[in-house]
Structure formats: C-alpha cells, structure tokens
Amino acid sequence: TADVAAQLAIVSGNAQAAPADSTLGSPLTVRVTDQYGNPVAGVTVNWSSDDGGILANTTTVTDANGLAQDTLTLGERGTDDVSVSVIVGTLPLSAIFTEQAM
C-alpha cells in the first residue's frame, strides 16, 4: 500500500518543439510516488502554462501507476513553461516542463 505522495517527477514529454499554435506530439506525463518510490493513485495534479499555451486540462488525477498526463497546444513563438504541482498537506511538490514553439 502506498504512503502519502512525497515526490513528483517528469516521466516524458519534456523539451518538445513544434510549430506555434500546434499541439505537441507527445503528452506531458508526470509520476507521483511516496517516500519509498511506490506510485500513488488518486492524487490531483495541477497544470498551468505561462506563455499562452493551452492545456487540455488544468487538473488531472493520477492513475494506479501514479501517472498523470496532459496535452499542450503551444502559443506564439518562443518558450512555453508548463508548471505542474501537487499539494500534500501544506507541502507543495512541483516540476516544470519547457517546450518550444517555432
């Protein structure tokens, strides 16, 4: 049985590049685990984009493998950082995806 969430890590989808105003080819995927590395299901993951990109969801929930995914449609040319966070009690866990619109 998993303990409470203790870590949030990027699994895949980081550092993609695509034309401006297009949807990235791979979803942004994170994993939430407990202090022992066990996946934690049912955790709400918050997503936000800082540069005009449009996320399919602003929140998702981890599955049985502790995974949560979202898709991003890029904004205008330049870098788009996507912040991902989980709040466990008063402890925030976070990660940042950096994507490039060409």
N, C-alpha and C positions, 0 to 999 in steps of 0.2 A: 504494500500500500504506500502510495506516495505521501510525503510530508508536504508542508506548505511550499509554495513557489519561492525559490531563492535565486534563480538565475534566468536570464533572458538572453538568448543568443541568436544571431543571424544564421540561418541554415543555407539559404540560397536566394538569388535574385538581386544581390548587391552589385553595384558598378556596371549596370547595363547602360547602353547608349542606343538611342533611336531618334528618328526624326521628331521635331517639335510637333505637338498635338497628336501624337500617336500613342497607342497602348503598348507598354513594354511586352516583349515576347514571353517572359517568364514571370510567374507570380513572385511577390516578395514573401518570404517564408521565415518565420521565427519558431524557436522551440523554447518552451518554459519547462524547467526542471526544478526538482527540490535540491536540498543540500547534498544529497547522495547521488545526484545525476539521474534520478527517476523522472520520467515525464509526468507532468501534472495536467490533468484534464479539467475542463470546465472553468478555466481562467479567462477573464475578459481582457483582451488586448486592445489598446487604444492606438489609432493610427492618425497621423497628421502630416500634411505636405506644406513646405514653406515657400514654394515658388510657383504657385499657380497650377500645380499638378492636381489632377482629380483622382481621388481614391474611390474604388468601388464601394468601400465600407469605411466608416470611421471607427467601428469596433467589430471585432471578431472574437470567437471563443475557441480555446484550444481543444483539440480532439483527444482521443485516447492515447495518442503518441506524443501529446504535449505540443503539437504543431498548430500554428495559426497562419493563414495566408490572406493576402490582399492583392489587388491588381492596381496599377497606376497608369493613368493616361497623362503623359507629360504635358507641361505647359509650353511656354515660349522657349527659345534657345537659351541654353545655359544649364547650370547645375540645379538639380531639384533634390533637396534633402527630405527624406521621409523619416519622421521620428516615430518610434514605437515605444510604448510604455505599458507597464503593468504596475498596479498599486497593490501591495501586500501589507495590510495594516497601514502603517504610516511610511513604510519603506517603498520608495519607487525603484523599479527596475527599468532600464531603458537601453535602446540601441538606435543607431541611425544608419539608414540606407542612403547612399549617394548615387544618384542617377544623372545621366547627361542627355539633354535634348540638343539635337544638332540642327 
